[in-house]
Amino acid sequence: MANYVLVAGAWLGAWAWDEVAEELRAAGHRAYPLTLSGLAERRGVAPAGQEVHVRDIVAEVERLDLRDVVLVGHSYSGIPVGQAAERIGERLARVVFVDADVPRDGESFVSVAGNGQEVAVAIARNGGWWPPLAAGDFAGQGLTDEQVARIVAGSTPHPGASLTEPAVLGDALPELPVTYVKCLLDWPEPFGRAAELLAGERWRLVELDTGHWPMFSQPHELAAVLQEL
């Protein structure tokens, strides 16, 4: 039995993992979906920073006194998840990046994203928050109209400070047991820091034939990948 700590990407909260968490629990595991500060039911007045999100994850693991932790980060949340993985030490069993950004010391989401300048402008224009996507932005991602409507309805503005503050990392991440789940409809190959670290011996690549939001488009398949770990 493993303890899965599930962290969704930008604009999303713990609710995004409902179907995946249900399958993991039905298989006898424990699943702990986590909402990061400033999102969903944890919306606040001031945009939460990157370090706050890292502490959110570490604090949840310590609060629940979890061991054998499979720490799962989707999309943006790969950045705080990667940092938290270094900090929880022997509690960690594996890290899973689900079509996620992988942190590099001293760099932020905005500094490495292909649309980083566009994101920075959107944050500045919206009082420190990154507005959620519209329904049309999900085209070609393997989602039904109902799934898109669910994502759009549940999304909340993302705290911009978490996207502009740099990651703080040691040297452990390349040596940790990591699985990277690449969603092929979004982009066919890992890129950036993920591509670099997948060339090492400790990182494993798994592919899913779906888009960037597999917890909605293929929850059964994603849960199966997580259980196989």
N, C-alpha and C positions, 0 to 999 in steps of 0.2 A: 504494500500500500504506500502510495506517495502522497505528498501534500503539494497540490498545485496552487500557486499564487498567480492569478491571471490579471494582467494589466492591459487595458485597451489603449488604442491610439488617440490621436487628437479628436476633440469634441465629444468623446464617448465616456461612459461610466461603466460601473460594474455590470449594469443591466445587459451590456453587449454580449456577455459571456453566458447568458441564461441557458441556452441549449447545450453548449459545450460542457458547462459545469454539471448539468443534469446527467449527461452521459457518463462523465467521470465518476460521479457519485454512485450511479447505478452499477458501475463496475467495481465498487468497493473502495475507491479512492476518496480523498478529501479535496474539495475545491474551494478556494477562497478568492472570488473575484473582488477586485479592489478599485475603488474610485479615487483618483488623484485629486488633490486640493484644487479648488477652483472650477471643478467640472460637475455636471449632473446635480446630484443632491448635495454636493459639497461646494456649490458656487459661492463665491465671496465677492467682496467689494474691490479688494486689491488683487491684481494678477499675481498668482503664485509663481515663484521662480524655480529654476531647475533643481537647486539644492533641496527645496521644499519637497519636490516630487521624489527625489531619492530618499529623503528621510521618511516620507509616507510609506514607502515599500519596506525599508529596513524596520521601521517601527511596527508595522503589521506583523512581520515575521517574528519579531521579538515579543510583541504583546501576546501572540498566540503560542509562543514557545515552540515553534515548528522546527522539525528536523526533516531530513530527506526531502528538502524543498526543491520542486521543479518550478523555477521562476520563469514565467512566460510573458514576453513583451511583444505587443503588436504595434507596427508602424512607429509613430513618434516615441512611444513608451519604451522602445528598445534602448533609448539613450539613458533614461534614469534606471531602467532594469539592469543594464550593463554595469553601471556604477554600483548599484545596490548589491549585485552579485559578488563584487569584490569585497564588500563590507560585511556580508553575513557569514563569511568564512566556512567553518565546518558544517554549518546548517545546510549548505547548498549541495544538492545532488546533481542538478543540471540546469543550464540556461537554455531557453528556447526563444529564438527570435522569429516571430511570424511576420514575414515580409516587412521587416523592421529596419529602422535606422540603427546602426551600431556606433556607439560613441568612440570618439578619439579625444585624448586629453587636450584640453585647451580650445576645442572647437564646439560650436553650438549647432543646433538644428538649422538655423538660418544660414550659417556660414558654409555648410556643406550641401544643402539642398539645391537641386537644380533650379528651383523657383524661389530661392532664398530672398532675393531682392523684392520680388512680388509679395512674399509673405511679410517682409519687414514693412513695406508700404501699407499693406492691409492692417497690420497691427497699429501703426501710427495713426491711421485714419479712423480707427475704431476704439480709441481710448485705451489702448494697451491689450486688446483682445483680438484674436484671429477668428473671423466669422466662419460659421459652419458652411459646408458645401450645400449647393442647391441640388435638386433631384437630377437635373440634367448632367451634373458632373460625375454621376455614377454609371454612365453609359459604357457598355463594353466590359463590365466587370463581373458578368455572370450572375447578376442579381435579378430577381423578379421585381415587378412593380410594387408588390406588397413589401418586399424586403427593403427596397429603397425608401418607401414611405415610412417604414419603421425607423430606419436610421435617421432620416431627416427630422422626424418628429421628436426623437430622443436626443438629438445633438444639441450641445450648448457651446457658446463661444469658448475658445481655448485661451488660457492665460498666456499672453505674449512673452512675459519675462522668462517662462520656462523654455521658450524657443530661441531666445537671444542670449541667455547666460551660457557660458562654456561648461563642458563636462570636466570633471576632475577625476582622473584615473591614475591608478598605479600601474604595475607591470603584469598583473595577474590574468587579465581577460584572455590573452591568447592561449593560456595554459589551462583554462577552465574547460570542463566538458560541455560542449555547446552543440545544439542542433539548430540549423538555420532552415526555416520553411519558406521556400520561394514560391510565390503565387504567379503562375506563368502568364495569365492574361494581363497582369499589370505591367510586367516587364520580364522578358524571358530569362534573364541571368542576374545573379547577385552583382552588386556594384559597390564601389567605394571601399570603405573599411571592411565590410562583410566579405567582399571578394578576396581581399588581402588575407584575412584570417582563415578563410576556408581552404587556403593553400597549405595550412599547417596540419599537424597530425591529430589535433584534439577536436577539430570542428567537423561536423557532419552535415551534408546537404540533403534535404528532402524536398521534392517538388509536388505541388498541388496544381491540378489543371483547373484553376479558378482565378477570380480576381483578388483585389487587395483586401477584401473584407470576408475572409473564409468563415469566420464565426457566424456569419449570416448566410452566405451562399452555400457553404459545405460544412456545416457544424459536425455532422456525423464523421466525415472524413478527417476533419481536423482533430476531433476527439480521439479517433483511432490512432492517428500519428502520435499524439501525446501519450496514449496508453502504451504504445509499443516501446517507448523510451524506458 
